[in-house]
């Protein structure tokens, strides 16, 4: 949470996810050992103005300043989750090894798989995922040094 907004307990929240349904009314977010129920939220200048149940004034909102919010994992079989990508072996369509994912780098066009050999592969080229293994369909020459 970035800071309070106004006098009625609303706060400014900056998302680190593209899953904006986290801000839907009725969503539950966790802050340390406290659960916060989203009453309403609206986008505002690249962030969100959020009202939580039980946070009714500026002092209550101020107590949340700088807090990190988390949420339960979403059930989405088509989603690629960073924590599942790290350490995965990457192979091309023929099954030839290309490297191991050491990190995922944010990029406006498509997040990038960073391979142990230094190669960068846009996530949009991932065609399938199995535990510990990603298959990619990369354009010829993408990984040439």
N, CA, C and O atoms as a DFTB+ gen file, in Angstrom:
580 C
 N C O
     1  1       0.829      -1.160       0.000
     2  2       0.000       0.000       0.000
     3  2       0.885       1.238       0.000
     4  3       1.876       1.304       0.727
     5  1       0.530       2.188      -0.797
     6  2       1.373       3.359      -0.952
     7  2       1.090       4.390       0.139
     8  3       1.996       4.800       0.864
     9  1      -0.190       4.809       0.250
    10  2      -0.525       5.868       1.205
    11  2      -2.036       5.983       1.346
    12  3      -2.780       5.424       0.540
    13  1      -2.498       6.711       2.374
    14  2      -3.934       6.986       2.502
    15  2      -4.390       7.920       1.382
    16  3      -3.586       8.628       0.775
    17  1      -5.683       7.904       1.128
    18  2      -6.269       8.795       0.130
    19  2      -7.549       9.375       0.720
    20  3      -8.531       8.658       0.916
    21  1      -7.534      10.630       0.991
    22  2      -8.720      11.277       1.542
    23  2      -8.888      11.022       3.028
    24  3      -7.948      10.617       3.712
    25  1     -10.105      11.264       3.526
    26  2     -10.382      11.187       4.952
    27  2     -11.229       9.989       5.367
    28  3     -11.417       9.751       6.560
    29  1     -11.752       9.219       4.383
    30  2     -12.702       8.145       4.703
    31  2     -12.071       6.748       4.731
    32  3     -12.788       5.753       4.626
    33  1     -10.752       6.656       4.868
    34  2     -10.099       5.361       5.000
    35  2      -9.648       4.717       3.707
    36  3      -9.119       3.605       3.723
    37  1      -9.844       5.386       2.598
    38  2      -9.380       4.816       1.335
    39  2      -7.859       4.876       1.269
    40  3      -7.231       5.733       1.891
    41  1      -7.277       3.955       0.508
    42  2      -5.824       3.901       0.355
    43  2      -5.464       3.782      -1.123
    44  3      -6.258       3.328      -1.947
    45  1      -4.256       4.201      -1.422
    46  2      -3.705       4.023      -2.764
    47  2      -2.916       2.718      -2.758
    48  3      -2.043       2.518      -1.913
    49  1      -3.227       1.826      -3.707
    50  2      -2.557       0.535      -3.816
    51  2      -1.884       0.459      -5.182
    52  3      -2.484       0.799      -6.202
    53  1      -0.643       0.012      -5.188
    54  2       0.085      -0.213      -6.437
    55  2       0.188      -1.707      -6.642
    56  3       0.766      -2.414      -5.817
    57  1      -0.376      -2.197      -7.748
    58  2      -0.359      -3.628      -8.025
    59  2       0.968      -4.042      -8.642
    60  3       1.555      -3.304      -9.433
    61  1       1.432      -5.225      -8.276
    62  2       2.602      -5.818      -8.921
    63  2       2.180      -7.033      -9.721
    64  3       2.988      -7.917     -10.007
    65  1       0.911      -7.068     -10.079
    66  2       0.332      -8.147     -10.869
    67  2      -0.510      -7.521     -11.967
    68  3      -0.939      -6.373     -11.859
    69  1      -0.740      -8.283     -13.020
    70  2      -1.651      -7.813     -14.062
    71  2      -3.054      -8.373     -13.842
    72  3      -3.936      -8.199     -14.683
    73  1      -3.256      -9.038     -12.722
    74  2      -4.540      -9.653     -12.399
    75  2      -5.385      -8.659     -11.600
    76  3      -5.431      -8.706     -10.371
    77  1      -6.046      -7.769     -12.320
    78  2      -6.803      -6.702     -11.670
    79  2      -8.030      -7.214     -10.922
    80  3      -8.632      -6.469     -10.148
    81  1      -8.411      -8.471     -11.139
    82  2      -9.538      -9.010     -10.374
    83  2      -9.209      -9.088      -8.885
    84  3     -10.104      -9.298      -8.066
    85  1      -7.951      -8.925      -8.531
    86  2      -7.560      -8.857      -7.117
    87  2      -8.225      -7.666      -6.428
    88  3      -8.360      -7.657      -5.204
    89  1      -8.641      -6.666      -7.199
    90  2      -9.265      -5.462      -6.648
    91  2     -10.787      -5.518      -6.691
    92  3     -11.446      -4.549      -6.315
    93  1     -11.357      -6.628      -7.140
    94  2     -12.821      -6.757      -7.187
    95  2     -13.408      -6.714      -5.783
    96  3     -12.812      -7.219      -4.832
    97  1     -14.586      -6.103      -5.665
    98  2     -15.295      -6.093      -4.377
    99  2     -15.499      -7.527      -3.915
   100  3     -15.911      -8.390      -4.691
   101  1     -15.205      -7.771      -2.642
   102  2     -15.325      -9.103      -2.072
   103  2     -14.021      -9.869      -2.028
   104  3     -13.935     -10.901      -1.363
   105  1     -12.993      -9.380      -2.730
   106  2     -11.678     -10.036      -2.682
   107  2     -11.076      -9.883      -1.295
   108  3     -11.283      -8.873      -0.623
   109  1     -10.337     -10.885      -0.879
   110  2      -9.666     -10.844       0.417
   111  2      -8.163     -10.791       0.184
   112  3      -7.597     -11.642      -0.502
   113  1      -7.528      -9.781       0.764
   114  2      -6.077      -9.622       0.699
   115  2      -5.525      -9.737       2.112
   116  3      -6.206      -9.406       3.083
   117  1      -4.300     -10.202       2.220
   118  2      -3.681     -10.373       3.527
   119  2      -2.575      -9.349       3.693
   120  3      -1.781      -9.110       2.783
   121  1      -2.540      -8.755       4.867
   122  2      -1.531      -7.769       5.239
   123  2      -0.962      -8.232       6.575
   124  3      -1.620      -8.107       7.608
   125  1       0.255      -8.765       6.560
   126  2       0.861      -9.374       7.753
   127  2      -0.054     -10.478       8.257
   128  3      -0.224     -11.489       7.576
   129  1      -0.640     -10.312       9.421
   130  2      -1.517     -11.343       9.982
   131  2      -2.989     -10.921       9.936
   132  3      -3.827     -11.502      10.626
   133  1      -3.293      -9.922       9.132
   134  2      -4.644      -9.355       9.072
   135  2      -5.225      -9.538       7.679
   136  3      -4.546      -9.294       6.682
   137  1      -6.489      -9.968       7.610
   138  2      -7.169     -10.065       6.326
   139  2      -7.958      -8.788       6.071
   140  3      -8.588      -8.242       6.977
   141  1      -7.915      -8.321       4.833
   142  2      -8.626      -7.107       4.434
   143  2      -9.593      -7.450       3.304
   144  3      -9.204      -8.033       2.292
   145  1     -10.852      -7.081       3.492
   146  2     -11.884      -7.329       2.495
   147  2     -12.069      -6.075       1.642
   148  3     -12.346      -4.995       2.163
   149  1     -11.916      -6.228       0.329
   150  2     -12.111      -5.094      -0.584
   151  2     -13.597      -4.784      -0.678
   152  3     -14.391      -5.639      -1.072
   153  1     -13.975      -3.554      -0.312
   154  2     -15.366      -3.107      -0.459
   155  2     -15.593      -2.513      -1.840
   156  3     -16.602      -2.786      -2.490
   157  1     -14.643      -1.700      -2.279
   158  2     -14.718      -1.106      -3.614
   159  2     -13.321      -0.639      -4.007
   160  3     -12.473      -0.373      -3.156
   161  1     -13.106      -0.548      -5.310
   162  2     -11.811      -0.107      -5.819
   163  2     -12.002       0.467      -7.213
   164  3     -12.884       0.043      -7.960
   165  1     -11.170       1.431      -7.549
   166  2     -11.218       2.004      -8.891
   167  2      -9.811       2.391      -9.319
   168  3      -9.008       2.844      -8.503
   169  1      -9.515       2.208     -10.612
   170  2      -8.186       2.593     -11.098
   171  2      -8.013       4.102     -11.021
   172  3      -8.955       4.868     -11.225
   173  1      -6.773       4.510     -10.721
   174  2      -6.488       5.943     -10.588
   175  2      -5.015       6.194     -10.891
   176  3      -4.150       5.846     -10.088
   177  1      -4.725       6.791     -12.037
   178  2      -3.369       7.186     -12.421
   179  2      -2.358       6.042     -12.306
   180  3      -1.275       6.219     -11.749
   181  1      -2.714       4.874     -12.833
   182  2      -1.819       3.730     -12.827
   183  2      -1.792       2.958     -11.523
   184  3      -1.071       1.967     -11.405
   185  1      -2.552       3.388     -10.561
   186  2      -2.674       2.707      -9.272
   187  2      -4.155       2.483      -9.015
   188  3      -4.973       2.654      -9.918
   189  1      -4.509       2.102      -7.791
   190  2      -5.898       1.862      -7.429
   191  2      -6.237       2.602      -6.152
   192  3      -5.431       2.657      -5.223
   193  1      -7.436       3.174      -6.107
   194  2      -7.981       3.709      -4.856
   195  2      -8.883       2.612      -4.312
   196  3      -9.829       2.184      -4.974
   197  1      -8.579       2.158      -3.087
   198  2      -9.264       0.994      -2.529
   199  2      -9.857       1.330      -1.167
   200  3      -9.223       1.987      -0.342
   201  1     -11.087       0.866      -0.947
   202  2     -11.737       0.953       0.370
   203  2     -11.842      -0.467       0.914
   204  3     -12.407      -1.352       0.272
   205  1     -11.285      -0.670       2.113
   206  2     -11.348      -1.963       2.780
   207  2     -12.365      -1.912       3.913
   208  3     -12.515      -0.881       4.569
   209  1     -13.055      -3.010       4.141
   210  2     -13.983      -3.108       5.265
   211  2     -13.193      -2.909       6.561
   212  3     -12.118      -3.482       6.739
   213  1     -13.735      -2.097       7.451
   214  2     -13.088      -1.878       8.744
   215  2     -12.020      -0.802       8.751
   216  3     -11.473      -0.479       9.806
   217  1     -11.716      -0.244       7.592
   218  2     -10.760       0.868       7.509
   219  2     -11.593       2.089       7.143
   220  3     -11.835       2.360       5.967
   221  1     -12.033       2.831       8.179
   222  2     -13.064       3.846       7.973
   223  2     -12.573       5.278       8.055
   224  3     -13.329       6.199       7.744
   225  1     -11.317       5.498       8.469
   226  2     -10.838       6.877       8.589
   227  2      -9.366       6.959       8.197
   228  3      -8.705       5.945       7.975
   229  1      -8.880       8.173       8.121
   230  2      -7.508       8.394       7.664
   231  2      -6.477       7.744       8.602
   232  3      -5.468       7.214       8.138
   233  1      -6.726       7.784       9.909
   234  2      -5.776       7.172      10.851
   235  2      -5.660       5.668      10.606
   236  3      -4.557       5.121      10.631
   237  1      -6.781       4.999      10.371
   238  2      -6.749       3.561      10.074
   239  2      -6.012       3.300       8.767
   240  3      -5.233       2.353       8.660
   241  1      -6.261       4.138       7.788
   242  2      -5.576       3.991       6.499
   243  2      -4.081       4.251       6.656
   244  3      -3.262       3.558       6.052
   245  1      -3.726       5.239       7.459
   246  2      -2.313       5.568       7.685
   247  2      -1.565       4.389       8.304
   248  3      -0.385       4.183       8.020
   249  1      -2.246       3.620       9.145
   250  2      -1.584       2.475       9.783
   251  2      -1.209       1.397       8.769
   252  3      -0.417       0.508       9.079
   253  1      -1.768       1.467       7.562
   254  2      -1.465       0.489       6.511
   255  2      -0.393       0.971       5.544
   256  3       0.014       0.229       4.650
   257  1       0.064       2.200       5.714
   258  2       1.058       2.777       4.794
   259  2       2.275       1.857       4.676
   260  3       2.841       1.423       5.679
   261  1       2.664       1.571       3.437
   262  2       3.850       0.768       3.178
   263  2       3.652      -0.730       3.345
   264  3       4.578      -1.505       3.107
   265  1       2.458      -1.149       3.751
   266  2       2.210      -2.580       3.957
   267  2       2.215      -3.323       2.623
   268  3       1.814      -2.776       1.596
   269  1       2.668      -4.557       2.650
   270  2       2.640      -5.416       1.476
   271  2       1.410      -6.310       1.564
   272  3       1.197      -6.999       2.561
   273  1       0.615      -6.288       0.520
   274  2      -0.590      -7.110       0.460
   275  2      -0.299      -8.371      -0.337
   276  3       0.421      -8.330      -1.335
   277  1      -0.854      -9.478       0.101
   278  2      -0.736     -10.730      -0.643
   279  2      -2.129     -11.318      -0.802
   280  3      -3.084     -10.885      -0.158
   281  1      -2.221     -12.312      -1.673
   282  2      -3.508     -12.958      -1.919
   283  2      -3.271     -14.440      -2.171
   284  3      -2.170     -14.859      -2.526
   285  1      -4.306     -15.207      -1.985
   286  2      -4.236     -16.643      -2.260
   287  2      -3.978     -16.859      -3.746
   288  3      -4.396     -16.047      -4.572
   289  1      -3.293     -17.949      -4.094
   290  2      -3.060     -18.231      -5.519
   291  2      -4.373     -18.382      -6.275
   292  3      -5.351     -18.910      -5.746
   293  1      -4.381     -17.916      -7.506
   294  2      -5.544     -18.062      -8.371
   295  2      -5.483     -19.410      -9.078
   296  3      -4.405     -19.885      -9.437
   297  1      -6.622     -20.009      -9.271
   298  2      -6.698     -21.251     -10.044
   299  2      -6.848     -20.861     -11.512
   300  3      -7.931     -20.471     -11.949
   301  1      -5.767     -20.965     -12.263
   302  2      -5.780     -20.633     -13.680
   303  2      -4.789     -21.555     -14.386
   304  3      -3.588     -21.286     -14.392
   305  1      -5.283     -22.633     -14.975
   306  2      -4.381     -23.615     -15.583
   307  2      -3.578     -23.069     -16.763
   308  3      -2.565     -23.659     -17.137
   309  1      -4.006     -21.963     -17.351
   310  2      -3.293     -21.397     -18.494
   311  2      -2.260     -20.352     -18.092
   312  3      -1.505     -19.874     -18.938
   313  1      -2.217     -19.992     -16.815
   314  2      -1.300     -18.943     -16.368
   315  2       0.105     -19.493     -16.169
   316  3       0.296     -20.650     -15.794
   317  1       1.076     -18.637     -16.430
   318  2       2.469     -18.955     -16.141
   319  2       2.866     -18.149     -14.912
   320  3       2.807     -16.920     -14.931
   321  1       3.267     -18.830     -13.845
   322  2       3.634     -18.178     -12.596
   323  2       5.148     -18.172     -12.459
   324  3       5.795     -19.202     -12.647
   325  1       5.710     -17.020     -12.133
   326  2       7.160     -16.853     -12.060
   327  2       7.795     -17.912     -11.165
   328  3       8.801     -18.512     -11.542
   329  1       7.227     -18.149      -9.993
   330  2       7.838     -19.121      -9.081
   331  2       7.872     -20.532      -9.664
   332  3       8.686     -21.350      -9.236
   333  1       7.013     -20.831     -10.622
   334  2       7.033     -22.136     -11.277
   335  2       7.986     -22.163     -12.468
   336  3       8.419     -23.237     -12.887
   337  1       8.318     -21.000     -13.015
   338  2       9.210     -20.928     -14.173
   339  2      10.685     -21.029     -13.775
   340  3      11.484     -21.642     -14.483
   341  1      11.039     -20.422     -12.641
   342  2      12.438     -20.417     -12.200
   343  2      12.910     -21.851     -12.011
   344  3      12.259     -22.648     -11.336
   345  1      14.043     -22.165     -12.612
   346  2      14.614     -23.509     -12.510
   347  2      14.132     -24.471     -13.577
   348  3      14.629     -25.594     -13.664
   349  1      13.171     -24.052     -14.393
   350  2      12.662     -24.936     -15.443
   351  2      13.661     -25.071     -16.583
   352  3      14.344     -24.114     -16.948
   353  1      13.735     -26.279     -17.141
   354  2      14.526     -26.522     -18.342
   355  2      13.723     -25.994     -19.530
   356  3      12.514     -26.214     -19.609
   357  1      14.386     -25.303     -20.446
   358  2      13.730     -24.782     -21.639
   359  2      14.219     -25.572     -22.839
   360  3      15.423     -25.727     -23.045
   361  1      13.279     -26.071     -23.627
   362  2      13.610     -26.826     -24.831
   363  2      12.879     -26.223     -26.020
   364  3      11.837     -25.583     -25.872
   365  1      13.458     -26.445     -27.223
   366  2      12.779     -25.968     -28.425
   367  2      11.742     -26.997     -28.862
   368  3      11.548     -28.009     -28.188
   369  1      11.085     -26.749     -29.970
   370  2       9.996     -27.601     -30.435
   371  2      10.461     -29.028     -30.752
   372  3       9.666     -29.968     -30.713
   373  1      11.760     -29.181     -31.068
   374  2      12.307     -30.507     -31.358
   375  2      12.815     -31.199     -30.097
   376  3      13.269     -32.342     -30.152
   377  1      12.737     -30.499     -28.951
   378  2      13.190     -31.080     -27.690
   379  2      14.638     -30.796     -27.351
   380  3      15.151     -31.299     -26.351
   381  1      15.314     -29.987     -28.177
   382  2      16.723     -29.649     -27.908
   383  2      16.793     -28.660     -26.745
   384  3      16.042     -27.685     -26.723
   385  1      17.691     -28.899     -25.771
   386  2      17.792     -28.006     -24.622
   387  2      18.348     -26.630     -25.005
   388  3      19.288     -26.517     -25.792
   389  1      17.744     -25.597     -24.430
   390  2      18.194     -24.225     -24.680
   391  2      18.784     -23.586     -23.426
   392  3      19.505     -22.593     -23.521
   393  1      18.491     -24.138     -22.263
   394  2      19.000     -23.586     -21.019
   395  2      17.992     -23.755     -19.898
   396  3      16.948     -24.387     -20.056
   397  1      18.339     -23.165     -18.754
   398  2      17.497     -23.206     -17.568
   399  2      17.108     -21.789     -17.194
   400  3      17.936     -20.882     -17.266
   401  1      15.873     -21.588     -16.800
   402  2      15.382     -20.267     -16.420
   403  2      15.973     -19.888     -15.052
   404  3      15.788     -20.595     -14.061
   405  1      16.695     -18.746     -15.026
   406  2      17.268     -18.266     -13.762
   407  2      16.467     -17.099     -13.193
   408  3      16.518     -16.833     -11.992
   409  1      15.722     -16.398     -14.063
   410  2      14.857     -15.317     -13.600
   411  2      13.879     -14.960     -14.711
   412  3      13.986     -15.434     -15.842
   413  1      12.926     -14.114     -14.353
   414  2      11.975     -13.585     -15.326
   415  2      12.064     -12.067     -15.221
   416  3      11.917     -11.496     -14.141
   417  1      12.302     -11.433     -16.344
   418  2      12.503      -9.984     -16.388
   419  2      11.274      -9.308     -16.979
   420  3      10.793      -9.688     -18.046
   421  1      10.774      -8.303     -16.273
   422  2       9.620      -7.555     -16.775
   423  2      10.017      -6.794     -18.029
   424  3      11.107      -6.228     -18.111
   425  1       9.121      -6.789     -18.997
   426  2       9.356      -6.100     -20.255
   427  2       7.995      -5.672     -20.790
   428  3       7.056      -6.468     -20.758
   429  1       7.857      -4.444     -21.279
   430  2       6.539      -3.963     -21.724
   431  2       5.891      -4.816     -22.814
   432  3       4.676      -5.012     -22.797
   433  1       6.676      -5.322     -23.754
   434  2       6.096      -6.091     -24.856
   435  2       5.732      -7.507     -24.425
   436  3       4.659      -8.005     -24.765
   437  1       6.614      -8.148     -23.684
   438  2       6.404      -9.506     -23.189
   439  2       7.487      -9.773     -22.166
   440  3       8.663      -9.545     -22.445
   441  1       7.121     -10.251     -20.988
   442  2       8.138     -10.578     -19.995
   443  2       9.119     -11.577     -20.599
   444  3       8.767     -12.349     -21.491
   445  1      10.358     -11.552     -20.099
   446  2      11.428     -12.346     -20.690
   447  2      11.912     -13.432     -19.746
   448  3      12.150     -13.184     -18.564
   449  1      12.057     -14.646     -20.282
   450  2      12.726     -15.713     -19.559
   451  2      14.219     -15.444     -19.687
   452  3      14.728     -15.312     -20.799
   453  1      14.924     -15.361     -18.568
   454  2      16.373     -15.166     -18.584
   455  2      16.985     -16.539     -18.353
   456  3      16.763     -17.161     -17.314
   457  1      17.761     -17.007     -19.333
   458  2      18.365     -18.328     -19.253
   459  2      19.748     -18.266     -18.623
   460  3      20.398     -17.220     -18.635
   461  1      20.191     -19.383     -18.077
   462  2      21.485     -19.453     -17.412
   463  2      22.638     -19.086     -18.337
   464  3      23.675     -18.633     -17.855
   465  1      22.496     -19.264     -19.635
   466  2      23.534     -18.893     -20.583
   467  2      23.448     -17.451     -21.053
   468  3      24.237     -17.027     -21.898
   469  1      22.496     -16.689     -20.515
   470  2      22.345     -15.288     -20.883
   471  2      21.276     -15.024     -21.925
   472  3      20.956     -13.864     -22.185
   473  1      20.715     -16.057     -22.528
   474  2      19.674     -15.872     -23.528
   475  2      18.398     -15.301     -22.923
   476  3      18.090     -15.524     -21.753
   477  1      17.667     -14.562     -23.744
   478  2      16.389     -13.972     -23.346
   479  2      15.307     -14.469     -24.294
   480  3      15.435     -14.347     -25.513
   481  1      14.241     -15.031     -23.731
   482  2      13.148     -15.538     -24.552
   483  2      11.844     -14.909     -24.074
   484  3      11.460     -15.090     -22.918
   485  1      11.158     -14.171     -24.949
   486  2       9.861     -13.610     -24.561
   487  2       8.880     -14.718     -24.176
   488  3       8.815     -15.758     -24.831
   489  1       8.125     -14.484     -23.112
   490  2       7.146     -15.478     -22.650
   491  2       6.133     -15.848     -23.720
   492  3       5.583     -16.949     -23.699
   493  1       5.884     -14.952     -24.645
   494  2       4.883     -15.234     -25.672
   495  2       5.284     -16.398     -26.576
   496  3       4.453     -16.917     -27.321
   497  1       6.583     -16.820     -26.515
   498  2       7.034     -17.952     -27.322
   499  2       6.898     -19.290     -26.593
   500  3       7.231     -20.332     -27.159
   501  1       6.418     -19.279     -25.353
   502  2       6.195     -20.534     -24.628
   503  2       4.955     -21.201     -25.214
   504  3       3.881     -20.602     -25.267
   505  1       5.118     -22.453     -25.653
   506  2       3.981     -23.176     -26.245
   507  2       3.374     -24.178     -25.279
   508  3       2.188     -24.493     -25.379
   509  1       4.170     -24.685     -24.345
   510  2       3.622     -25.609     -23.358
   511  2       4.489     -25.606     -22.107
   512  3       5.668     -25.256     -22.135
   513  1       3.860     -26.010     -21.011
   514  2       4.554     -26.072     -19.736
   515  2       4.209     -27.379     -19.050
   516  3       3.047     -27.783     -18.990
   517  1       5.230     -28.027     -18.540
   518  2       5.064     -29.199     -17.682
   519  2       5.939     -28.920     -16.470
   520  3       6.832     -28.076     -16.548
   521  1       5.714     -29.592     -15.369
   522  2       6.549     -29.325     -14.188
   523  2       8.044     -29.422     -14.513
   524  3       8.539     -30.476     -14.915
   525  1       8.750     -28.300     -14.331
   526  2      10.191     -28.264     -14.559
   527  2      10.629     -28.192     -16.007
   528  3      11.820     -28.310     -16.293
   529  1       9.695     -28.000     -16.931
   530  2      10.051     -27.999     -18.354
   531  2       9.140     -27.053     -19.140
   532  3       7.918     -27.091     -19.001
   533  1       9.758     -26.205     -19.968
   534  2       9.029     -25.303     -20.855
   535  2       9.422     -25.609     -22.291
   536  3      10.602     -25.787     -22.593
   537  1       8.441     -25.668     -23.167
   538  2       8.716     -25.811     -24.586
   539  2       8.435     -24.467     -25.237
   540  3       7.398     -23.848     -24.996
   541  1       9.384     -24.021     -26.073
   542  2       9.250     -22.720     -26.723
   543  2       9.390     -22.870     -28.233
   544  3      10.064     -23.774     -28.726
   545  1       8.745     -21.975     -28.944
   546  2       8.849     -21.906     -30.396
   547  2       9.445     -20.540     -30.721
   548  3       8.725     -19.560     -30.916
   549  1      10.783     -20.496     -30.776
   550  2      11.473     -19.216     -30.968
   551  2      11.843     -19.022     -32.431
   552  3      12.136     -19.991     -33.132
   553  1      11.832     -17.781     -32.893
   554  2      12.254     -17.499     -34.266
   555  2      13.731     -17.855     -34.454
   556  3      14.535     -17.729     -33.531
   557  1      14.064     -18.291     -35.636
   558  2      15.446     -18.647     -35.954
   559  2      16.363     -17.442     -35.692
   560  3      16.057     -16.319     -36.092
   561  1      17.468     -17.691     -35.028
   562  2      18.448     -16.649     -34.749
   563  2      18.245     -15.894     -33.455
   564  3      19.110     -15.105     -33.074
   565  1      17.134     -16.101     -32.761
   566  2      16.855     -15.349     -31.528
   567  2      17.945     -15.543     -30.493
   568  3      18.316     -14.593     -29.805
   569  1      18.462     -16.749     -30.370
   570  2      19.449     -17.032     -29.325
   571  2      20.885     -17.049     -29.838
   572  3      21.804     -17.383     -29.090
   573  1      21.088     -16.690     -31.112
   574  2      22.454     -16.628     -31.648
   575  2      23.216     -15.478     -31.019
   576  3      22.683     -14.380     -30.860
   577  1      24.451     -15.733     -30.667
   578  2      25.275     -14.675     -30.061
   579  2      26.099     -13.963     -31.074
   580  3      26.847     -13.048     -30.729
